Amino acid sequence: MSIFITTERLILREITETDENDLFEMDSDPEVHLFIENNPVQSIDTIRSIIAMLKTQYRENGIARWAVVDKATNECIGWCGLKYFDQPLNNHRDFYELGYRFKKKHWGKGFATESSSAVLGYGFKHLAIDTVYAITDPKNLDSKKVLHKLGFEYRETFDYDGDLTDWFELEKRNWINK
Ligand SMILES: CC(C)(COP(=O)(O)OP(=O)(O)OC[C@H]1O[C@@H](n2cnc3c(N)ncnc32)[C@H](O)[C@@H]1OP(=O)(O)O)[C@@H](O)C(=O)NCCC(=O)NCCS
């Protein structure tokens, strides 16, 4: 299992099968899924296929969403990371998108911002990415707040398979922690 980053409170590493119960706890929660298709996960088998898909992405792209582990407890509290899109989305292709998701009991502790900031540093410095993108439901105010704190700028609202979705961008030169 590769560890990519440690921050003051967190470890970011590849997601493995050992995370399936933590991911199920997070992804079966309707509140966690309210602004992401509103379709909470019903079975651990679904989580297992997601983990298999992430392992393929690590292998093919060198990066994908990473497990976020609380250093103090060793609990996997959620995930955060860059997903590589090789298919077109909103007139872009071959780009990296920042995403994050945490168990509800760990919201409001600054973990999304702390982990995302570290992921952006990895992307801009280690992967030499020029621009990172992010998408969110316009009603997902907590997510938009995270993006604004990280320095992302709103660009437009587009139709993502029938759902209005906000598109954000962060260029390396505007990155607040560069
Ligand atoms: C979106 C999501 C990740 C945001 O998480 P979050 O915990 O609200 O975000 P943050 O990490 O920025 O933490 C927020 C608060 O923690 C507080 N906080 C508490 N202790 C802190 C600390 N030690 N350091 C920093 N902030 C701390 C901050 O005050 C901050 O609130 P503020 O921005 O009003 O000042 C979370 O709501 C979630 O997982 N939602 C479900 C999945 C989802 O929608 N994902 C996004 C899809 S686009």
The ligand as a Tripos MOL2 file, in Angstrom:
@<TRIPOS>MOLECULE
LIG
   48    50     1     0     0
SMALL
NO_CHARGES

@<TRIPOS>ATOM
      1 C1        -18.2630   18.4720    1.0460 C.3       1 LIG1
      2 C2        -17.6070   18.0170    2.3300 C.3       1 LIG1
      3 C3        -16.3790   17.1800    2.0310 C.3       1 LIG1
      4 C4        -17.1850   19.2700    3.1010 C.3       1 LIG1
      5 O1        -16.6180   18.8850    4.3290 O.3       1 LIG1
      6 P1        -16.3880   19.9380    5.4940 P.3       1 LIG1
      7 O2        -15.9960   19.1760    6.6880 O.co2     1 LIG1
      8 O3        -17.5940   20.8220    5.5930 O.co2     1 LIG1
      9 O4        -15.2130   20.8560    4.9320 O.3       1 LIG1
     10 P2        -13.9110   21.4630    5.6370 P.3       1 LIG1
     11 O5        -12.8360   20.4480    5.6990 O.co2     1 LIG1
     12 O6        -13.5710   22.6940    4.8810 O.co2     1 LIG1
     13 O7        -14.3170   21.8110    7.1030 O.3       1 LIG1
     14 C5        -15.3130   22.7670    7.3680 C.3       1 LIG1
     15 C6        -15.2100   23.4240    8.6980 C.3       1 LIG1
     16 O8        -14.4030   22.7680    9.6470 O.3       1 LIG1
     17 C7        -14.0590   23.7470   10.6300 C.3       1 LIG1
     18 N1        -12.8870   23.2970   11.3960 N.ar      1 LIG1
     19 C8        -12.9630   22.7380   12.6250 C.ar      1 LIG1
     20 N2        -11.7400   22.4060   13.0540 N.ar      1 LIG1
     21 C9        -10.8660   22.7820   12.0930 C.ar      1 LIG1
     22 C10        -9.4480   22.7120   11.9850 C.ar      1 LIG1
     23 N3         -8.6970   22.1800   12.9330 N.pl3     1 LIG1
     24 N4         -8.8750   23.1870   10.8610 N.ar      1 LIG1
     25 C11        -9.6120   23.7220    9.8930 C.ar      1 LIG1
     26 N5        -10.9670   23.8250    9.9500 N.ar      1 LIG1
     27 C12       -11.5980   23.3500   11.0510 C.ar      1 LIG1
     28 C13       -13.8030   24.9920    9.8480 C.3       1 LIG1
     29 O9        -14.1910   26.1190   10.6030 O.3       1 LIG1
     30 C14       -14.6430   24.8150    8.5910 C.3       1 LIG1
     31 O10       -15.7490   25.6650    8.5550 O.3       1 LIG1
     32 P3        -15.7080   27.0860    7.8150 P.3       1 LIG1
     33 O11       -15.3060   26.8490    6.3880 O.co2     1 LIG1
     34 O12       -17.1050   27.5630    7.9560 O.co2     1 LIG1
     35 O13       -14.7040   27.9140    8.5560 O.co2     1 LIG1
     36 C15       -18.5860   17.1790    3.2000 C.3       1 LIG1
     37 O14       -19.7210   17.9430    3.4360 O.3       1 LIG1
     38 C16       -18.9790   15.8600    2.5400 C.2       1 LIG1
     39 O15       -18.2710   14.8550    2.6230 O.2       1 LIG1
     40 N6        -20.1630   15.8600    1.8630 N.am      1 LIG1
     41 C17       -20.6860   14.6590    1.2200 C.3       1 LIG1
     42 C18       -19.9500   14.3330   -0.0730 C.3       1 LIG1
     43 C19       -19.9110   15.4930   -1.0340 C.2       1 LIG1
     44 O16       -20.8880   16.2140   -1.2240 O.2       1 LIG1
     45 N7        -18.7490   15.6750   -1.6610 N.am      1 LIG1
     46 C20       -18.5080   16.7580   -2.5850 C.3       1 LIG1
     47 C21       -19.0790   16.4420   -3.9250 C.3       1 LIG1
     48 S1        -18.8050   17.7930   -5.0600 S.3       1 LIG1
@<TRIPOS>BOND
     1     1     2 1
     2     2     3 1
     3     2     4 1
     4     2    36 1
     5     4     5 1
     6     5     6 1
     7     6     7 2
     8     6     8 1
     9     6     9 1
    10     9    10 1
    11    10    11 2
    12    10    12 1
    13    10    13 1
    14    13    14 1
    15    14    15 1
    16    15    16 1
    17    15    30 1
    18    16    17 1
    19    17    18 1
    20    17    28 1
    21    18    19 ar
    22    18    27 ar
    23    19    20 ar
    24    20    21 ar
    25    21    22 ar
    26    21    27 ar
    27    22    23 1
    28    22    24 ar
    29    24    25 ar
    30    25    26 ar
    31    26    27 ar
    32    28    29 1
    33    28    30 1
    34    30    31 1
    35    31    32 1
    36    32    33 2
    37    32    34 1
    38    32    35 1
    39    36    37 1
    40    36    38 1
    41    38    39 2
    42    38    40 1
    43    40    41 1
    44    41    42 1
    45    42    43 1
    46    43    44 2
    47    43    45 1
    48    45    46 1
    49    46    47 1
    50    47    48 1
@<TRIPOS>SUBSTRUCTURE
     1 LIG1         1 GROUP 0 **** ****
